[in-house]
Amino acid sequence: MNRQPHEIVGSSDYTEVQAINKFGPMADPHEYNGNPSTGIDIPDYIPRTINGVDDSRDNHYRSLQSEMMDNGWALEQSEDGTTYFTHPTYRGKKFNVSHHNLSNGKSIMLPLVPQDEDPKGLGCSIHVDTNGMFHEVQSNRWVSFWEDRTGKRRLQYNAYLTRREEKKKEYESMLKPSNSRM
Protein backbone atom coordinates (compact mmCIF):
# COMPACT_ATOMS: atom_id res chain seq x y z
CA MET A 1 0.00 0.00 0.00
CA ASN A 2 1.49 3.30 -1.04
CA ARG A 3 1.17 6.20 1.34
CA GLN A 4 1.70 9.88 0.93
CA PRO A 5 4.55 11.41 2.98
CA HIS A 6 2.10 13.22 5.27
CA GLU A 7 0.42 9.87 6.10
CA ILE A 8 3.57 8.19 7.47
CA VAL A 9 3.51 8.47 11.25
CA GLY A 10 6.67 10.06 12.61
CA SER A 11 7.75 11.80 9.44
CA SER A 12 8.30 15.55 9.42
CA ASP A 13 5.40 16.00 6.98
CA TYR A 14 3.09 14.08 9.31
CA THR A 15 4.16 16.27 12.25
CA GLU A 16 3.58 19.39 10.19
CA VAL A 17 0.06 18.29 9.20
CA GLN A 18 -0.75 17.38 12.83
CA ALA A 19 0.48 20.77 14.01
CA ILE A 20 -1.59 22.59 11.39
CA ASN A 21 -4.68 20.58 12.34
CA LYS A 22 -4.17 21.23 16.04
CA PHE A 23 -2.68 24.73 16.23
CA GLY A 24 -3.34 26.29 12.83
CA PRO A 25 -0.79 27.19 10.14
CA MET A 26 2.68 28.21 11.31
CA ALA A 27 4.88 30.81 9.65
CA ASP A 28 7.67 28.29 9.06
CA PRO A 29 7.19 24.75 10.41
CA HIS A 30 10.88 23.95 9.91
CA GLU A 31 12.02 26.99 11.90
CA TYR A 32 12.74 25.01 15.08
CA ASN A 33 15.91 22.96 14.67
CA GLY A 34 16.04 21.39 18.14
CA ASN A 35 18.66 23.78 19.49
CA PRO A 36 17.29 25.65 22.51
CA SER A 37 20.02 28.31 22.30
CA THR A 38 18.42 29.80 19.15
CA GLY A 39 15.77 31.42 21.34
CA ILE A 40 12.90 29.79 19.47
CA ASP A 41 10.40 28.13 21.79
CA ILE A 42 9.78 24.43 21.40
CA PRO A 43 6.53 23.94 19.47
CA ASP A 44 3.68 22.43 21.48
CA TYR A 45 3.37 19.41 19.22
CA ILE A 46 6.91 18.21 19.97
CA PRO A 47 6.84 15.90 23.01
CA ARG A 48 9.16 16.82 25.86
CA THR A 49 10.36 14.86 28.82
CA ILE A 50 9.88 16.45 32.19
CA ASN A 51 12.70 16.05 34.64
CA GLY A 52 10.75 15.71 37.85
CA VAL A 53 12.44 15.50 41.20
CA ASP A 54 12.44 12.00 42.67
CA ASP A 55 11.90 12.44 46.40
CA SER A 56 11.77 8.72 47.16
CA ARG A 57 15.54 8.47 47.79
CA ASP A 58 15.50 11.73 49.73
CA ASN A 59 12.63 10.47 51.88
CA HIS A 60 14.55 7.24 52.52
CA TYR A 61 17.57 9.15 53.77
CA ARG A 62 15.43 11.56 55.80
CA SER A 63 13.73 8.64 57.55
CA LEU A 64 17.14 7.06 58.21
CA GLN A 65 18.37 10.32 59.72
CA SER A 66 15.28 10.51 61.91
CA GLU A 67 15.77 6.91 63.04
CA MET A 68 19.44 7.56 63.87
CA MET A 69 18.52 10.68 65.87
CA ASP A 70 15.94 8.63 67.78
CA ASN A 71 18.61 5.99 68.44
CA GLY A 72 20.76 8.58 70.24
CA TRP A 73 23.68 9.17 67.85
CA ALA A 74 25.78 12.30 68.42
CA LEU A 75 27.77 14.02 65.68
CA GLU A 76 31.08 15.34 67.02
CA GLN A 77 34.12 17.08 65.58
CA SER A 78 37.74 16.55 66.56
CA GLU A 79 40.44 19.23 66.87
CA ASP A 80 41.71 18.53 63.35
CA GLY A 81 38.24 19.16 61.87
CA THR A 82 37.14 15.61 61.08
CA THR A 83 33.58 14.69 61.98
CA TYR A 84 32.54 11.38 63.51
CA PHE A 85 29.59 9.82 65.31
CA THR A 86 29.54 8.50 68.86
CA HIS A 87 26.92 6.56 70.76
CA PRO A 88 26.56 5.98 74.52
CA THR A 89 26.09 2.24 73.99
CA TYR A 90 29.48 1.94 72.24
CA ARG A 91 31.59 3.97 74.65
CA GLY A 92 34.87 5.31 73.32
CA LYS A 93 34.29 4.27 69.71
CA LYS A 94 34.23 6.70 66.82
CA PHE A 95 32.22 5.83 63.71
CA ASN A 96 32.57 7.15 60.18
CA VAL A 97 30.10 9.58 58.64
CA SER A 98 28.15 8.96 55.43
CA HIS A 99 27.19 12.16 53.59
CA HIS A 100 24.15 12.24 51.33
CA ASN A 101 23.15 15.34 49.36
CA LEU A 102 19.41 15.83 48.95
CA SER A 103 17.81 17.14 45.78
CA ASN A 104 17.16 20.50 47.49
CA GLY A 105 20.90 20.99 48.16
CA LYS A 106 20.91 20.10 51.86
CA SER A 107 23.19 17.42 53.27
CA ILE A 108 22.37 14.50 55.56
CA MET A 109 24.98 12.71 57.67
CA LEU A 110 24.50 9.16 58.89
CA PRO A 111 26.67 6.95 61.15
CA LEU A 112 28.34 4.06 59.31
CA VAL A 113 28.74 1.03 61.55
CA PRO A 114 29.68 -2.40 60.17
CA GLN A 115 26.97 -4.91 60.98
CA ASP A 116 29.35 -7.21 62.83
CA GLU A 117 30.26 -4.32 65.18
CA ASP A 118 26.62 -3.31 65.73
CA PRO A 119 24.88 -6.13 67.65
CA LYS A 120 22.08 -3.80 68.83
CA GLY A 121 21.31 -2.59 65.28
CA LEU A 122 21.62 1.11 66.12
CA GLY A 123 23.66 2.32 63.12
CA CYS A 124 23.68 2.18 59.34
CA SER A 125 25.75 0.28 56.82
CA ILE A 126 26.24 0.37 53.07
CA HIS A 127 24.57 -2.43 51.13
CA VAL A 128 25.88 -3.11 47.62
CA ASP A 129 23.92 -5.02 44.99
CA THR A 130 25.40 -8.26 43.74
CA ASN A 131 26.42 -6.69 40.45
CA GLY A 132 28.26 -3.91 42.30
CA MET A 133 26.53 -1.20 40.28
CA PHE A 134 24.15 0.09 42.97
CA HIS A 135 24.50 0.82 46.65
CA GLU A 136 22.42 2.37 49.37
CA VAL A 137 22.70 3.09 53.06
CA GLN A 138 20.37 0.96 55.16
CA SER A 139 19.66 0.68 58.85
CA ASN A 140 21.23 -2.18 60.78
CA ARG A 141 18.04 -2.70 62.81
CA TRP A 142 16.72 -6.22 63.11
CA VAL A 143 13.82 -6.85 60.74
CA SER A 144 11.34 -9.48 61.80
CA PHE A 145 10.35 -12.14 59.28
CA TRP A 146 6.74 -10.98 59.60
CA GLU A 147 7.68 -7.38 58.60
CA ASP A 148 9.34 -8.54 55.39
CA ARG A 149 7.55 -9.14 52.10
CA THR A 150 7.78 -12.92 52.35
CA GLY A 151 6.50 -12.85 55.93
CA LYS A 152 3.49 -10.75 54.99
CA ARG A 153 2.72 -13.12 52.15
CA ARG A 154 3.05 -16.09 54.53
CA LEU A 155 0.55 -14.44 56.92
CA GLN A 156 -1.92 -14.02 54.06
CA TYR A 157 -1.39 -17.65 53.02
CA ASN A 158 -1.95 -18.88 56.59
CA ALA A 159 -5.19 -16.87 56.80
CA TYR A 160 -6.26 -18.39 53.46
CA LEU A 161 -5.55 -21.91 54.75
CA THR A 162 -7.59 -21.22 57.89
CA ARG A 163 -10.57 -20.01 55.83
CA ARG A 164 -10.25 -23.04 53.57
CA GLU A 165 -10.18 -25.43 56.54
CA GLU A 166 -13.28 -23.79 58.04
CA LYS A 167 -15.11 -24.04 54.72
CA LYS A 168 -14.12 -27.73 54.47
CA LYS A 169 -15.50 -28.46 57.95
CA GLU A 170 -18.69 -26.63 57.05
CA TYR A 171 -19.22 -28.78 53.96
CA GLU A 172 -18.36 -31.97 55.84
CA SER A 173 -20.96 -31.14 58.46
CA MET A 174 -23.53 -30.58 55.69
CA LEU A 175 -22.78 -34.01 54.19
CA LYS A 176 -23.28 -35.94 57.45
CA PRO A 177 -26.59 -37.76 57.57
CA SER A 178 -28.98 -36.25 60.05
CA ASN A 179 -30.64 -38.39 62.73
CA SER A 180 -34.03 -36.78 62.40
CA ARG A 181 -36.78 -38.81 60.75
CA MET A 182 -39.32 -37.21 58.55
C-alpha positions in Angstrom: 0.0 0.0 0.0 1.5 3.3 -1.0 1.2 6.2 1.3 1.7 9.9 0.9 4.6 11.4 3.0 2.1 13.2 5.3 0.4 9.9 6.1 3.6 8.2 7.5 3.5 8.5 11.2 6.7 10.1 12.6 7.7 11.8 9.4 8.3 15.6 9.4 5.4 16.0 7.0 3.1 14.1 9.3 4.2 16.3 12.3 3.6 19.4 10.2 0.1 18.3 9.2 -0.7 17.4 12.8 0.5 20.8 14.0 -1.6 22.6 11.4 -4.7 20.6 12.3 -4.2 21.2 16.0 -2.7 24.7 16.2 -3.3 26.3 12.8 -0.8 27.2 10.1 2.7 28.2 11.3 4.9 30.8 9.6 7.7 28.3 9.1 7.2 24.8 10.4 10.9 24.0 9.9 12.0 27.0 11.9 12.7 25.0 15.1 15.9 23.0 14.7 16.0 21.4 18.1 18.7 23.8 19.5 17.3 25.7 22.5 20.0 28.3 22.3 18.4 29.8 19.1 15.8 31.4 21.3 12.9 29.8 19.5 10.4 28.1 21.8 9.8 24.4 21.4 6.5 23.9 19.5 3.7 22.4 21.5 3.4 19.4 19.2 6.9 18.2 20.0 6.8 15.9 23.0 9.2 16.8 25.9 10.4 14.9 28.8 9.9 16.5 32.2 12.7 16.0 34.6 10.8 15.7 37.8 12.4 15.5 41.2 12.4 12.0 42.7 11.9 12.4 46.4 11.8 8.7 47.2 15.5 8.5 47.8 15.5 11.7 49.7 12.6 10.5 51.9 14.5 7.2 52.5 17.6 9.1 53.8 15.4 11.6 55.8 13.7 8.6 57.5 17.1 7.1 58.2 18.4 10.3 59.7 15.3 10.5 61.9 15.8 6.9 63.0 19.4 7.6 63.9 18.5 10.7 65.9 15.9 8.6 67.8 18.6 6.0 68.4 20.8 8.6 70.2 23.7 9.2 67.9 25.8 12.3 68.4 27.8 14.0 65.7 31.1 15.3 67.0 34.1 17.1 65.6 37.7 16.5 66.6 40.4 19.2 66.9 41.7 18.5 63.3 38.2 19.2 61.9 37.1 15.6 61.1 33.6 14.7 62.0 32.5 11.4 63.5 29.6 9.8 65.3 29.5 8.5 68.9 26.9 6.6 70.8 26.6 6.0 74.5 26.1 2.2 74.0 29.5 1.9 72.2 31.6 4.0 74.6 34.9 5.3 73.3 34.3 4.3 69.7 34.2 6.7 66.8 32.2 5.8 63.7 32.6 7.2 60.2 30.1 9.6 58.6 28.2 9.0 55.4 27.2 12.2 53.6 24.2 12.2 51.3 23.1 15.3 49.4 19.4 15.8 48.9 17.8 17.1 45.8 17.2 20.5 47.5 20.9 21.0 48.2 20.9 20.1 51.9 23.2 17.4 53.3 22.4 14.5 55.6 25.0 12.7 57.7 24.5 9.2 58.9 26.7 6.9 61.2 28.3 4.1 59.3 28.7 1.0 61.6 29.7 -2.4 60.2 27.0 -4.9 61.0 29.4 -7.2 62.8 30.3 -4.3 65.2 26.6 -3.3 65.7 24.9 -6.1 67.6 22.1 -3.8 68.8 21.3 -2.6 65.3 21.6 1.1 66.1 23.7 2.3 63.1 23.7 2.2 59.3 25.8 0.3 56.8 26.2 0.4 53.1 24.6 -2.4 51.1 25.9 -3.1 47.6 23.9 -5.0 45.0 25.4 -8.3 43.7 26.4 -6.7 40.4 28.3 -3.9 42.3 26.5 -1.2 40.3 24.2 0.1 43.0 24.5 0.8 46.6 22.4 2.4 49.4 22.7 3.1 53.1 20.4 1.0 55.2 19.7 0.7 58.8 21.2 -2.2 60.8 18.0 -2.7 62.8 16.7 -6.2 63.1 13.8 -6.8 60.7 11.3 -9.5 61.8 10.3 -12.1 59.3 6.7 -11.0 59.6 7.7 -7.4 58.6 9.3 -8.5 55.4 7.5 -9.1 52.1 7.8 -12.9 52.4 6.5 -12.9 55.9 3.5 -10.7 55.0 2.7 -13.1 52.1 3.1 -16.1 54.5 0.6 -14.4 56.9 -1.9 -14.0 54.1 -1.4 -17.6 53.0 -1.9 -18.9 56.6 -5.2 -16.9 56.8 -6.3 -18.4 53.5 -5.5 -21.9 54.7 -7.6 -21.2 57.9 -10.6 -20.0 55.8 -10.2 -23.0 53.6 -10.2 -25.4 56.5 -13.3 -23.8 58.0 -15.1 -24.0 54.7 -14.1 -27.7 54.5 -15.5 -28.5 57.9 -18.7 -26.6 57.1 -19.2 -28.8 54.0 -18.4 -32.0 55.8 -21.0 -31.1 58.5 -23.5 -30.6 55.7 -22.8 -34.0 54.2 -23.3 -35.9 57.4 -26.6 -37.8 57.6 -29.0 -36.2 60.0 -30.6 -38.4 62.7 -34.0 -36.8 62.4 -36.8 -38.8 60.7 -39.3 -37.2 58.6 
